[in-house]
Amino acid sequence: MINNSELSRPLTGGNLYEPAELNNLRDISEQRLTHRATAESKNLIPLYCEGVKNSPVKLPSNKVIHHELTSTPFYYSEDVSKLNQRPQAASSKKEYTGFHRVTQELRHISTLVYSGGKKILGINLKEVQVAIVSGEIHISSNFHAERISEILLKSFNEDKELLLSPKNKKLTHVNKRTSRHIQKTFRLLDENYFQTIISKGREEIKKNDIPDKCRISIDDLCLQFEKYMNTVFCALSMLSSKDISCFVIHIPTPSLPQDVAVKQGVTATRHAERNIIDYIATNKDEILMKSIDLLSTNSSQIIIIPIEGRFIPCGFCYEQELLDKSPGGIFDPNKEGLILFRSTKRAGKFYANEIQYISHAGFSSDETQSKALAMKLLSDIKISSEHLSVLKMPLNTDTSFNSDSE
């Protein structure tokens, strides 16, 4: 059995160091704390912190979720070659049909927020993930998540033209795709276009376009599809009126651990989707009841949680999602309740020189079991164990983009 003190040990998946070896690294570590703000972003003010004045955007406390990670175990390695040993190229273009149209819109929003961070604020969020949970849009990023609200409001108001304008005349393939995604996000606000998307999606679902392993009727799937698309439409429409109340922002607050030697340039975070999933796992019963009430459905106790980002899950996040979806996990597809849905089954690479905090609350409803599974996963990564699913499948190591689709 693993106790709390064992789970809180900061090192799992890297190299052990004695405290005496760390003296020359402490100053570097301390300089890199406080969300890495001073080095990468001028005038960075936390979004919603007690005592902070002149914040660019303030939201009610229930719309901002701070994820404190100082005692959370993590993965860290300077060499990931054994984990990334089966690379494959990015997938070919694919069509988003049926319920996949919801995740397509979430992907477009993630692209808009990432691009807005760069163009409007000059910051790099690295990755953005977006989910629909109980009638609200939950969003997080790997870095600078405290600026997401500001990005959203400026992108739909005073800086809209800046966001839509190409950065340079000679656009790369990726920049062209980014531009298309942003334009399609704004186009969704055209009510005629929106209704066309709803009609197409409904017809595609009725042709048995049902997500894999989703034990839900076509009628209930159509209901959830329409509700989620309306959630997106309403949230974006309200943004145009400078109302951001349909969004919930998840802000990880990691720090570089003081008893693990890391070289200069190492970052610390929990990846965007894991912040959202950690919140869902912690509040699953309330989320399920509220979702059933919002959907006005008595026939189905299966609620889909759509989630998508610019990138596919990295190797570490992919393994965590598999545990979330395993028997006994929060998204176990063989039982009623919440079902996590992505439009991709691919996994990205493992990252070197990045401390990634884990989220294990969804691995099991039994806290002791979830902790044990977390420690086993981190141990398996440390030794590149054959038990890791990602070692039995090709990884997308050259590019982490979700796909080259629209």
Secondary structure as a PSIPRED ss2 file (coil, helix, strand):
# PSIPRED VFORMAT (PSIPRED V4.0)

   1 M C   1.000  0.000  0.000
   2 I C   1.000  0.000  0.000
   3 N C   1.000  0.000  0.000
   4 N H   0.000  1.000  0.000
   5 S H   0.000  1.000  0.000
   6 E H   0.000  1.000  0.000
   7 L H   0.000  1.000  0.000
   8 S C   1.000  0.000  0.000
   9 R C   1.000  0.000  0.000
  10 P C   1.000  0.000  0.000
  11 L E   0.000  0.000  1.000
  12 T C   1.000  0.000  0.000
  13 G C   1.000  0.000  0.000
  14 G C   1.000  0.000  0.000
  15 N C   1.000  0.000  0.000
  16 L C   1.000  0.000  0.000
  17 Y C   1.000  0.000  0.000
  18 E C   1.000  0.000  0.000
  19 P H   0.000  1.000  0.000
  20 A H   0.000  1.000  0.000
  21 E H   0.000  1.000  0.000
  22 L H   0.000  1.000  0.000
  23 N H   0.000  1.000  0.000
  24 N H   0.000  1.000  0.000
  25 L H   0.000  1.000  0.000
  26 R H   0.000  1.000  0.000
  27 D H   0.000  1.000  0.000
  28 I H   0.000  1.000  0.000
  29 S H   0.000  1.000  0.000
  30 E H   0.000  1.000  0.000
  31 Q H   0.000  1.000  0.000
  32 R C   1.000  0.000  0.000
  33 L C   1.000  0.000  0.000
  34 T H   0.000  1.000  0.000
  35 H H   0.000  1.000  0.000
  36 R H   0.000  1.000  0.000
  37 A H   0.000  1.000  0.000
  38 T H   0.000  1.000  0.000
  39 A H   0.000  1.000  0.000
  40 E H   0.000  1.000  0.000
  41 S C   1.000  0.000  0.000
  42 K C   1.000  0.000  0.000
  43 N C   1.000  0.000  0.000
  44 L C   1.000  0.000  0.000
  45 I C   1.000  0.000  0.000
  46 P C   1.000  0.000  0.000
  47 L C   1.000  0.000  0.000
  48 Y C   1.000  0.000  0.000
  49 C C   1.000  0.000  0.000
  50 E C   1.000  0.000  0.000
  51 G C   1.000  0.000  0.000
  52 V C   1.000  0.000  0.000
  53 K C   1.000  0.000  0.000
  54 N C   1.000  0.000  0.000
  55 S C   1.000  0.000  0.000
  56 P C   1.000  0.000  0.000
  57 V C   1.000  0.000  0.000
  58 K C   1.000  0.000  0.000
  59 L C   1.000  0.000  0.000
  60 P C   1.000  0.000  0.000
  61 S H   0.000  1.000  0.000
  62 N H   0.000  1.000  0.000
  63 K H   0.000  1.000  0.000
  64 V E   0.000  0.000  1.000
  65 I E   0.000  0.000  1.000
  66 H E   0.000  0.000  1.000
  67 H E   0.000  0.000  1.000
  68 E E   0.000  0.000  1.000
  69 L C   1.000  0.000  0.000
  70 T C   1.000  0.000  0.000
  71 S C   1.000  0.000  0.000
  72 T C   1.000  0.000  0.000
  73 P C   1.000  0.000  0.000
  74 F E   0.000  0.000  1.000
  75 Y E   0.000  0.000  1.000
  76 Y C   1.000  0.000  0.000
  77 S C   1.000  0.000  0.000
  78 E C   1.000  0.000  0.000
  79 D C   1.000  0.000  0.000
  80 V C   1.000  0.000  0.000
  81 S C   1.000  0.000  0.000
  82 K C   1.000  0.000  0.000
  83 L C   1.000  0.000  0.000
  84 N C   1.000  0.000  0.000
  85 Q C   1.000  0.000  0.000
  86 R C   1.000  0.000  0.000
  87 P E   0.000  0.000  1.000
  88 Q C   1.000  0.000  0.000
  89 A C   1.000  0.000  0.000
  90 A C   1.000  0.000  0.000
  91 S C   1.000  0.000  0.000
  92 S C   1.000  0.000  0.000
  93 K C   1.000  0.000  0.000
  94 K C   1.000  0.000  0.000
  95 E C   1.000  0.000  0.000
  96 Y C   1.000  0.000  0.000
  97 T C   1.000  0.000  0.000
  98 G C   1.000  0.000  0.000
  99 F C   1.000  0.000  0.000
 100 H H   0.000  1.000  0.000
 101 R H   0.000  1.000  0.000
 102 V H   0.000  1.000  0.000
 103 T H   0.000  1.000  0.000
 104 Q H   0.000  1.000  0.000
 105 E H   0.000  1.000  0.000
 106 L H   0.000  1.000  0.000
 107 R H   0.000  1.000  0.000
 108 H H   0.000  1.000  0.000
 109 I H   0.000  1.000  0.000
 110 S H   0.000  1.000  0.000
 111 T H   0.000  1.000  0.000
 112 L H   0.000  1.000  0.000
 113 V H   0.000  1.000  0.000
 114 Y H   0.000  1.000  0.000
 115 S H   0.000  1.000  0.000
 116 G H   0.000  1.000  0.000
 117 G H   0.000  1.000  0.000
 118 K H   0.000  1.000  0.000
 119 K H   0.000  1.000  0.000
 120 I H   0.000  1.000  0.000
 121 L H   0.000  1.000  0.000
 122 G C   1.000  0.000  0.000
 123 I C   1.000  0.000  0.000
 124 N C   1.000  0.000  0.000
 125 L C   1.000  0.000  0.000
 126 K C   1.000  0.000  0.000
 127 E C   1.000  0.000  0.000
 128 V E   0.000  0.000  1.000
 129 Q E   0.000  0.000  1.000
 130 V E   0.000  0.000  1.000
 131 A E   0.000  0.000  1.000
 132 I E   0.000  0.000  1.000
 133 V E   0.000  0.000  1.000
 134 S C   1.000  0.000  0.000
 135 G C   1.000  0.000  0.000
 136 E E   0.000  0.000  1.000
 137 I E   0.000  0.000  1.000
 138 H E   0.000  0.000  1.000
 139 I E   0.000  0.000  1.000
 140 S E   0.000  0.000  1.000
 141 S E   0.000  0.000  1.000
 142 N C   1.000  0.000  0.000
 143 F C   1.000  0.000  0.000
 144 H C   1.000  0.000  0.000
 145 A H   0.000  1.000  0.000
 146 E H   0.000  1.000  0.000
 147 R H   0.000  1.000  0.000
 148 I H   0.000  1.000  0.000
 149 S H   0.000  1.000  0.000
 150 E H   0.000  1.000  0.000
 151 I H   0.000  1.000  0.000
 152 L H   0.000  1.000  0.000
 153 L H   0.000  1.000  0.000
 154 K H   0.000  1.000  0.000
 155 S H   0.000  1.000  0.000
 156 F C   1.000  0.000  0.000
 157 N C   1.000  0.000  0.000
 158 E C   1.000  0.000  0.000
 159 D C   1.000  0.000  0.000
 160 K H   0.000  1.000  0.000
 161 E H   0.000  1.000  0.000
 162 L H   0.000  1.000  0.000
 163 L H   0.000  1.000  0.000
 164 L H   0.000  1.000  0.000
 165 S C   1.000  0.000  0.000
 166 P C   1.000  0.000  0.000
 167 K C   1.000  0.000  0.000
 168 N C   1.000  0.000  0.000
 169 K C   1.000  0.000  0.000
 170 K C   1.000  0.000  0.000
 171 L C   1.000  0.000  0.000
 172 T C   1.000  0.000  0.000
 173 H H   0.000  1.000  0.000
 174 V H   0.000  1.000  0.000
 175 N H   0.000  1.000  0.000
 176 K H   0.000  1.000  0.000
 177 R H   0.000  1.000  0.000
 178 T H   0.000  1.000  0.000
 179 S H   0.000  1.000  0.000
 180 R H   0.000  1.000  0.000
 181 H H   0.000  1.000  0.000
 182 I H   0.000  1.000  0.000
 183 Q H   0.000  1.000  0.000
 184 K H   0.000  1.000  0.000
 185 T H   0.000  1.000  0.000
 186 F H   0.000  1.000  0.000
 187 R H   0.000  1.000  0.000
 188 L C   1.000  0.000  0.000
 189 L C   1.000  0.000  0.000
 190 D C   1.000  0.000  0.000
 191 E H   0.000  1.000  0.000
 192 N H   0.000  1.000  0.000
 193 Y H   0.000  1.000  0.000
 194 F H   0.000  1.000  0.000
 195 Q H   0.000  1.000  0.000
 196 T H   0.000  1.000  0.000
 197 I H   0.000  1.000  0.000
 198 I H   0.000  1.000  0.000
 199 S H   0.000  1.000  0.000
 200 K H   0.000  1.000  0.000
 201 G H   0.000  1.000  0.000
 202 R H   0.000  1.000  0.000
 203 E H   0.000  1.000  0.000
 204 E H   0.000  1.000  0.000
 205 I H   0.000  1.000  0.000
 206 K H   0.000  1.000  0.000
 207 K C   1.000  0.000  0.000
 208 N C   1.000  0.000  0.000
 209 D C   1.000  0.000  0.000
 210 I C   1.000  0.000  0.000
 211 P C   1.000  0.000  0.000
 212 D C   1.000  0.000  0.000
 213 K C   1.000  0.000  0.000
 214 C C   1.000  0.000  0.000
 215 R C   1.000  0.000  0.000
 216 I C   1.000  0.000  0.000
 217 S C   1.000  0.000  0.000
 218 I H   0.000  1.000  0.000
 219 D H   0.000  1.000  0.000
 220 D H   0.000  1.000  0.000
 221 L H   0.000  1.000  0.000
 222 C H   0.000  1.000  0.000
 223 L H   0.000  1.000  0.000
 224 Q H   0.000  1.000  0.000
 225 F H   0.000  1.000  0.000
 226 E H   0.000  1.000  0.000
 227 K H   0.000  1.000  0.000
 228 Y H   0.000  1.000  0.000
 229 M H   0.000  1.000  0.000
 230 N H   0.000  1.000  0.000
 231 T H   0.000  1.000  0.000
 232 V H   0.000  1.000  0.000
 233 F H   0.000  1.000  0.000
 234 C H   0.000  1.000  0.000
 235 A H   0.000  1.000  0.000
 236 L H   0.000  1.000  0.000
 237 S H   0.000  1.000  0.000
 238 M H   0.000  1.000  0.000
 239 L H   0.000  1.000  0.000
 240 S H   0.000  1.000  0.000
 241 S C   1.000  0.000  0.000
 242 K C   1.000  0.000  0.000
 243 D C   1.000  0.000  0.000
 244 I C   1.000  0.000  0.000
 245 S C   1.000  0.000  0.000
 246 C C   1.000  0.000  0.000
 247 F E   0.000  0.000  1.000
 248 V E   0.000  0.000  1.000
 249 I E   0.000  0.000  1.000
 250 H E   0.000  0.000  1.000
 251 I E   0.000  0.000  1.000
 252 P E   0.000  0.000  1.000
 253 T E   0.000  0.000  1.000
 254 P C   1.000  0.000  0.000
 255 S C   1.000  0.000  0.000
 256 L C   1.000  0.000  0.000
 257 P C   1.000  0.000  0.000
 258 Q C   1.000  0.000  0.000
 259 D C   1.000  0.000  0.000
 260 V C   1.000  0.000  0.000
 261 A C   1.000  0.000  0.000
 262 V C   1.000  0.000  0.000
 263 K C   1.000  0.000  0.000
 264 Q C   1.000  0.000  0.000
 265 G C   1.000  0.000  0.000
 266 V C   1.000  0.000  0.000
 267 T E   0.000  0.000  1.000
 268 A E   0.000  0.000  1.000
 269 T E   0.000  0.000  1.000
 270 R C   1.000  0.000  0.000
 271 H C   1.000  0.000  0.000
 272 A H   0.000  1.000  0.000
 273 E H   0.000  1.000  0.000
 274 R H   0.000  1.000  0.000
 275 N H   0.000  1.000  0.000
 276 I H   0.000  1.000  0.000
 277 I H   0.000  1.000  0.000
 278 D H   0.000  1.000  0.000
 279 Y H   0.000  1.000  0.000
 280 I H   0.000  1.000  0.000
 281 A H   0.000  1.000  0.000
 282 T H   0.000  1.000  0.000
 283 N C   1.000  0.000  0.000
 284 K H   0.000  1.000  0.000
 285 D H   0.000  1.000  0.000
 286 E H   0.000  1.000  0.000
 287 I H   0.000  1.000  0.000
 288 L H   0.000  1.000  0.000
 289 M H   0.000  1.000  0.000
 290 K H   0.000  1.000  0.000
 291 S H   0.000  1.000  0.000
 292 I H   0.000  1.000  0.000
 293 D H   0.000  1.000  0.000
 294 L H   0.000  1.000  0.000
 295 L H   0.000  1.000  0.000
 296 S C   1.000  0.000  0.000
 297 T C   1.000  0.000  0.000
 298 N C   1.000  0.000  0.000
 299 S C   1.000  0.000  0.000
 300 S C   1.000  0.000  0.000
 301 Q C   1.000  0.000  0.000
 302 I E   0.000  0.000  1.000
 303 I E   0.000  0.000  1.000
 304 I E   0.000  0.000  1.000
 305 I E   0.000  0.000  1.000
 306 P E   0.000  0.000  1.000
 307 I E   0.000  0.000  1.000
 308 E E   0.000  0.000  1.000
 309 G E   0.000  0.000  1.000
 310 R C   1.000  0.000  0.000
 311 F E   0.000  0.000  1.000
 312 I C   1.000  0.000  0.000
 313 P C   1.000  0.000  0.000
 314 C C   1.000  0.000  0.000
 315 G H   0.000  1.000  0.000
 316 F H   0.000  1.000  0.000
 317 C H   0.000  1.000  0.000
 318 Y H   0.000  1.000  0.000
 319 E H   0.000  1.000  0.000
 320 Q H   0.000  1.000  0.000
 321 E H   0.000  1.000  0.000
 322 L H   0.000  1.000  0.000
 323 L H   0.000  1.000  0.000
 324 D H   0.000  1.000  0.000
 325 K C   1.000  0.000  0.000
 326 S C   1.000  0.000  0.000
 327 P C   1.000  0.000  0.000
 328 G C   1.000  0.000  0.000
 329 G C   1.000  0.000  0.000
 330 I C   1.000  0.000  0.000
 331 F C   1.000  0.000  0.000
 332 D C   1.000  0.000  0.000
 333 P C   1.000  0.000  0.000
 334 N C   1.000  0.000  0.000
 335 K C   1.000  0.000  0.000
 336 E C   1.000  0.000  0.000
 337 G E   0.000  0.000  1.000
 338 L E   0.000  0.000  1.000
 339 I E   0.000  0.000  1.000
 340 L E   0.000  0.000  1.000
 341 F E   0.000  0.000  1.000
 342 R C   1.000  0.000  0.000
 343 S C   1.000  0.000  0.000
 344 T C   1.000  0.000  0.000
 345 K C   1.000  0.000  0.000
 346 R C   1.000  0.000  0.000
 347 A C   1.000  0.000  0.000
 348 G E   0.000  0.000  1.000
 349 K C   1.000  0.000  0.000
 350 F C   1.000  0.000  0.000
 351 Y C   1.000  0.000  0.000
 352 A C   1.000  0.000  0.000
 353 N C   1.000  0.000  0.000
 354 E E   0.000  0.000  1.000
 355 I E   0.000  0.000  1.000
 356 Q E   0.000  0.000  1.000
 357 Y E   0.000  0.000  1.000
 358 I C   1.000  0.000  0.000
 359 S C   1.000  0.000  0.000
 360 H C   1.000  0.000  0.000
 361 A C   1.000  0.000  0.000
 362 G C   1.000  0.000  0.000
 363 F C   1.000  0.000  0.000
 364 S C   1.000  0.000  0.000
 365 S C   1.000  0.000  0.000
 366 D C   1.000  0.000  0.000
 367 E H   0.000  1.000  0.000
 368 T H   0.000  1.000  0.000
 369 Q H   0.000  1.000  0.000
 370 S H   0.000  1.000  0.000
 371 K H   0.000  1.000  0.000
 372 A H   0.000  1.000  0.000
 373 L H   0.000  1.000  0.000
 374 A H   0.000  1.000  0.000
 375 M H   0.000  1.000  0.000
 376 K H   0.000  1.000  0.000
 377 L H   0.000  1.000  0.000
 378 L H   0.000  1.000  0.000
 379 S H   0.000  1.000  0.000
 380 D H   0.000  1.000  0.000
 381 I H   0.000  1.000  0.000
 382 K H   0.000  1.000  0.000
 383 I C   1.000  0.000  0.000
 384 S C   1.000  0.000  0.000
 385 S C   1.000  0.000  0.000
 386 E C   1.000  0.000  0.000
 387 H C   1.000  0.000  0.000
 388 L C   1.000  0.000  0.000
 389 S H   0.000  1.000  0.000
 390 V H   0.000  1.000  0.000
 391 L H   0.000  1.000  0.000
 392 K H   0.000  1.000  0.000
 393 M C   1.000  0.000  0.000
 394 P C   1.000  0.000  0.000
 395 L E   0.000  0.000  1.000
 396 N E   0.000  0.000  1.000
 397 T C   1.000  0.000  0.000
 398 D C   1.000  0.000  0.000
 399 T C   1.000  0.000  0.000
 400 S C   1.000  0.000  0.000
 401 F E   0.000  0.000  1.000
 402 N C   1.000  0.000  0.000
 403 S C   1.000  0.000  0.000
 404 D C   1.000  0.000  0.000
 405 S C   1.000  0.000  0.000
 406 E C   1.000  0.000  0.000
